[in-house]
Amino acid sequence: MATSAGAGQAHINMGFIAAIVAVATIGGFMFGYDSGVINGTQDGLNRTFDLSSLGTGLNVGAILIGCAIGAFIAGRLADVIGRRAVMMIAALLFIISALAAGAAPSSEIFILARIVGGLGVGAASVLAPVYISEVVPAEIRGRLSSVQQVMIITGLTGAFLANYWLAGVAGGSTAPLWGGHPAWRWMFWLQVIPAAIYFLALLIIPESPRYLVLKGRDSQAEAVLTRLFGADTARTKVAEIRGSLAADHHKPKLSDLIVNGKVRPIVWAGIGLAVFQQFVGINIVFYYGSVLWQSVGFSESDALATNVISGLVSIAACVLTIFTVDKIGRKPLLLVGSLGMALTLGLMAWSFSTGVFTPTGGLHLTPSIGKIAFISALAYSALFNLSWGPIMWVMLGEMFPNQIRGSGLAVAGFFQWIANFAISVSFPWLSANVGLPVTYGFYAASAFVSFFFVRAMVKETRGRELEQMEG
């Protein structure tokens, strides 16, 4: 359908835009599913491959190595072969990884399979938000880009539900299921279904008009923009995009991130957003949630159910962001999230500090303290997904000028996944040797420091056209 809009955008084809966003954000679902499926398979991995605590960290964190490489390569490759083409490659990588991880005969093969999946996750994580930001109107860009985080959490929750269901049918994650294969292997194989849907759906959406102008294919860009905004706006927009590129019209390159021998401030802002999003420890909840709750007295079934509850709360928080991000703005939500997460993480650290170790090495919390820890964890997840979860991806997709968007995303995405890897792989060792109170205390401190980083380094982007971005 077409709807009227403000000056300069007479006919916005919201039906077409909605279809594009729906397809692009399947990449977010795959990002979430591939990241979350490991949560609930760790007992199976430990028993099958006889893993140490370090080995568990490597098997869980292996995907993140691929993510860092995938994000960096995808950001640069998107300027060479296009946004849509790279997303299609990511979909194929998801399929290959799911099949190989489920069938892995050894820890080494499993790690390789997860690295392959990580390449897809890294690519999808940076390209879905930038693709969306390049095809939607500025006044609703924040809310539509935030759908990416909703789909990430939906993918995580989908993985949690699938794991819960498969473990329930089999009688446990390590119990045999169809074909005599243990349930934990089927948790990976089930991912092939949404990955195949993602690949096929990508065939029906167009390439980004910003990329088409970048490659000198102005007529094709104008055709896409005409379908999006009407003929008059399309012609004007092509000229604006062309004017926003480098004065000498050279192709985007990594060195564009440096001006007068210094890295652009906008690049440092992007790197900081990416790193702080991980230093607050959110992926410990995603990757180790079931192990964490079992360690403080929950059964495997209750721990898996807790993951589902956390996922549903997170989805609700993301939906709230969709309705507020273009009204309140990006920066205020980040600031609220930073302070809120510092408080709730601090409560979790305090709760764990009151625990008593059991003879088996678990941490026993009193019922009242256990409730405080659980409620704090839910509030923390909600605050993250109200703020830093979606807003970081929204801003990375829109904050860089057209000339450096691919390169800026490549660098910021690389640092995001390196930080993710460092936090995720270190958690088993830290929790065993330093303790949960100190570990969560670090995440709380990071959230507190991020408040001051946002105040000093982050500029509001609400309502600004991509051609107006500076840095």
N, C-alpha and C positions, 0 to 999 in steps of 0.2 A: 504494500500500500504506500501511497505517497501522502505526506502531511506537509502543511505549510510551516515555514520557519521564519526567523527574523531576516533582516536585511542582508542581502548577499547570499542567502541560501533559501531560494524560493521554494524548492521542492526537494525535501529530504525523503528518500525512499527507505522508510523505517523497516519495511518488510525485508528488503534486500540486506540492509545493515544487520538486522537481527539474525538472519540466516548466516551471514558471514561470521558474526561473533559466536554464534552457536557452534559452528564447525571449528573455528580457530581455538575455542576454549576446550574442545575435546583433548587438545594437547595438554591443557592444565589438568584434566581428569587423569590422563595417562601419567603425568608428572606425579600426581598424588598417589595413584594406585601403585606405581612402580616403587615409590618411596616408602609407602606404608605396608606393602605386602610382606616385608621382612619382619614386621611386628607380629609375632605369633608363630613364626617358623623357626625361632631360635632354638627351641628344645630339639626339634628335628635335626637342625644343622649340627648342634653340639653332639648329639648321640651318633649321628651318621658319620661325622668327620672327626669326632673325638677332639674338640677344640679347647684350647686354653682360653683364659679371659682375653688375652691379646689376640688370639685367633678369632674369637667371637667379634671383637672390634673390627678386625680386618675384613671378615666376611660381611658384616653389616655395613661397614664403611666403604667397601670396594666400589659400590655404585658411584660414590662421590668423586672418586678419581676420574671416572668417565664423565661425570657431570661437569667438572671443571674444564676438561679438555673439550667436551661437546659445546659448552657455552661459548668458549673462546673461538673455536673454529666456526660455529654457527653464526656468530655475530659478524665475522669477517666474510664467511661464505655467502651470507645473505645479500651482501653487496655485489657478489659476483654472479650467482645463479638465481637469486630471488628468494623472497621470504617463503613463498608457498612450496617451492622445490625442496628447500631445506627441511621444512616441516614434514614433507612426504618421506624423505630419507629417515627422519626421526621415527616415523610410524613403522617403517620396515625394521629399524633397529629394535623397537619394542617387541616385535613379533619374534625376532631371532633370539633375543635375550630371554624372553619368557620360556620358549621351548628348551633352550640350552640350560637355564638355571634349574628348571624342574627335573631335567634328566641328568644333571651333573653327577658323575661317579666319584668325584674327589673335590676337596676344598679348592684346589688350584683351578679346576675347570669352572667351579661355581663362581669364583672370584672373577675370572675372565668373562663369564656370561653376564655378571652384574656390571662390569665395566662397560660392556657393549650397551647394556640397557641405560647406563649412565650417560653415554654419548647422546642417546635419544632424549633423556630427561633434560640434560643441559641445553640441548637445542630447543626443545619445546618451551623451557622455562624463560628463555630470553626472546624467542621469536613470536610467541602468541601475544604478549602485551604490546610489542612494537608494531606488529601487524594490525592489531585492533586500533591502536592509537593513530595509525596512518590512514584509516578508512572511515573513522567516525567523526561527527561534528565536535568541535571543541567544548561546547556547552554541556555535552553529555558524555564526554570522553572518560571522565573519572569513573562514573558509575558503570559504563560498559567495560572498561578495562578491569574494574574490580570483580567482574564476573569470573575472570581468570582465577582469582583466589577462591571463590565459591566452588569452582570446579576442581581446584587442587584439593580442597578439604572434602569435597564430594568423592573424589577419587580415593583419598585416604580412608574415608568412612566406608566406601564401597569395598576396599581391601579388608578393612576390619570386619565388616559384615560377612564377606566371603570366607575369611579365615574362621570366624566364629561358627558359621554354618557348616563348613567342611569338617572342622574339628568336632562339631556336635554330631554330624552324621557318622563319622568314623569312630567316635568315642575318644578322641584325643588327636592332637596334631601329629603324633608319631604313629598312630594306629593305621593299619592298612585300609585303603579305600578302593576305588574302581581299578581293576586290572592288577590288584595286589600292591599297588604303589601307595606309600604312606600319604596321608592327607596333606602334609606340608609341601609335597611336590605338586599336588594339584592346585595349591594356592598360587603357584607361579604359572602353571599352564593355563589357568582360567583367564589370565591377562590377554591371551591371544585374541579373544573375542572383541573387547573394546579397541584393541590396537588395529585390528582389521577394519572395524567401522571407521576409525579415524582416517586411515589411508584412503578408503573409498570416498569419504565425505570431502576430503581435500580436493578431489578431482572436480568438484562442482563450484568452487569459489575462485574469484579472479586473483591475479597478482596485485600486490600493493601499487597504487598509482605513484607513490613517492619513489619506489624502486624503478618503475618504468621511466619516469622522467630522468632519474639518475643515469639510466642506460641510453638516454637519447630517444626513447620510444614514446614521444609526446602524444602521438595520435592514439596509441593504445591507452595511455594514461587518461587522456581526455574521454575516451569511450567508457572507461570504468567510472570516472568521476561523473559523467553524464548520468549513468545509471544510479549513482549514489545521490547526486545533488541537483541534477538538471543541467542543460546545455550551457546556459549563461554562466553559472557558477563554475562549471568545469573549465571553461576557457580561462577565466580569471585565476582559478586555482593553479592551473598548469604554469601560468606565468609567475605566480608567487613562489611556487616550488622551485622553478628554474632560477629565480632571483635569489633564493636562499642558499644556493650551492656556492662553492668557492668561486671567486671572481674570475679565475683563470679556467674554470670549468674542468679542473683535473678530477680524475676518479678518486673516490674516497680511499684514504690509506691510513695506516696506523699512526704515522708521524703527524697527522692532522691534530692529534691529541696534545701535541706540544707546540707552544707558541713562544718565540723568543727564548728558546732553551729551557722553558719551564712547562711542567704539566698544567693543563688548564684547570682552574679552580672547579669547574663543573665536573671534571673527571674525578677529582678528589672527593667531591660531594657524593658522586655515584658510588665510589669505592666504599666510603664510610657508611652509606646507607646499606649497602650489600653486606658488609662485615658485621655491623651491629645487629642486623636482623638475625644473624646466626649466633652471635655471642650471647644473646639472651637465652639460648638453650632450647628453643622451641622443638628442634628435631629430636631431642632426647625423649620428649613426649611421644613423637611420631614413631621413632625407631625402637625405643626401649620401654614403651609404656607398659606392656604386659609384664615384662621382667621386673620393672620397678615396683608395680603394685603387688606382684607375687612376693617380692622381697620384703614387703611390709605387711604380709599376712593374708593377702587375697588369694583365692584359689585361681587356677588357670582359667576356668570358665568365667568367674567374676571379673578377673583382670581383662579378659577379652571384651566382656560386656562393658566395662568401664571405658575402654577405648572407643566403643560405639557411642556412648553417652557424650564423651568429650568431642567426638567428631560432629555430632548433631548440634551441640552448643556452639561449636566453632562456625558451622554453617549459618546458624542464626545470627551470629555476630557479623559475618561477612555480608549477609543480606542487609543488615542495618547500615553497614558502610556504603552499600550501593545507593541507599536513599539519602545519605548525608555528605558524601565526599565532594559533590559538586555544589553543595550549599555552604558547608562549613569550611571546606578547603583541605588540602593535604597536610600542611604543616601543623595546624591545631590538633588533628587526629594523631599525628606522630607524637606530639608532646604529651597528650593525655595518655597514650599508650605507654610511653617510656616510664612515666611516674607510676601508673597503675601496675605495670609488670614488675617494677622495682619493689613495690609493696607486697604483691602476692608471692613473688619469688622469695622475698625475705621471710614471709610467713611459712612457706614450705621448708626453707632452710631451718628455721626455728623448730618446726614440727619434727623434722628428722633428728634434730639434736637432742630431743627428749627420749628417743627410742632406746630400747634395751636389746642387745644382741641375744639371739636364741642359740642353743647348742649347735644347731645346724648352720649357723652363720647368717640367718635372716635377721631383719630388724623388726622388733615388735613395738608397735605403737598402741597406747591405750585407745579405747573406742572413741573417746572425745577428741583426742589429738588426731586420730586417724581421720575423723570427719573434717577437722580443720584443714588437714593436708589435702584431702580430696576436694573440698570446696575451693580452697586456694588454687589448686591445679586447674579446676574448671574455670575459675575467674581469670586466671592467667591466660589460658587458651583463648577465652572469649576476648580479652583485651588485646592479645596479639592479633587475632583475626579481625578485630575492629580497627586496627591501626597498622602496625608494621607489616603484617602479613600481606594484605592487598596493596597498601600504599607504596611500599618499596617497589613492587613490580609496576604499579601505575606510573610512578615517577621515572623509573629507568626507561620505560617505554616512551615517555614524552619529554623528559627534561633536556635531552641533548639536541643541539641544532641538527638539521637534516644532513649536513656534510659529514658529521662525525657520529651519527646515531649508531650505525653498525659497529664501528670501532669502539665507541664508548660502552656499548652493551657488551662487547666481547671482553673488555677489560674488567668491567664491574661484575659481569657474570662469572668470570674466572675467579675473582677474589671471593665472591659469594659462596661458591662451591668449595674453594680451598678452606674457608672459614668453617663451612659445614662439616667438611672432612675432619678438620682438627678437633672440633667440639664432639662430633659423634664417635670418632675412634678413641678419643681420650676418656670418654665417660666410663666404660667398664673398669679401666685401671684406676681412674680417680675415685670412683665410688668404692672400690675395694681397698685402696691404699690410703686415700686422704679422707674419705667419708662423704656421705651425701650432704651434710650441713655445709661444709666448705665448698663443695662443688656447686651447690645451688646458690651459695653466697656469692660466688664469682658471677653467676648469671644475673643475680640481682644487682650487683655492682655495675655490670655492663649496661643493664637497662637504665640505671641512674645516670651514668656518664653519657648515654645516648641522648638524654634530654638536652644537655648543654651543647652537644654536637649539632643537633637539629636547630637549636636557637642560633648558632653561629654560622652554620654552613649551608643550610637548606633554604632555598627560595621558593615561594609559592608559585605554582603553575596553573592553578585553577582558572579556567576560562580563556587561557592564552592559546592562540593558534600555534601549531608546530613550527611554522615559518617565523614566529616571533621569538623563539627560544634562543638565548644567548649563553655564552660561557667560554 
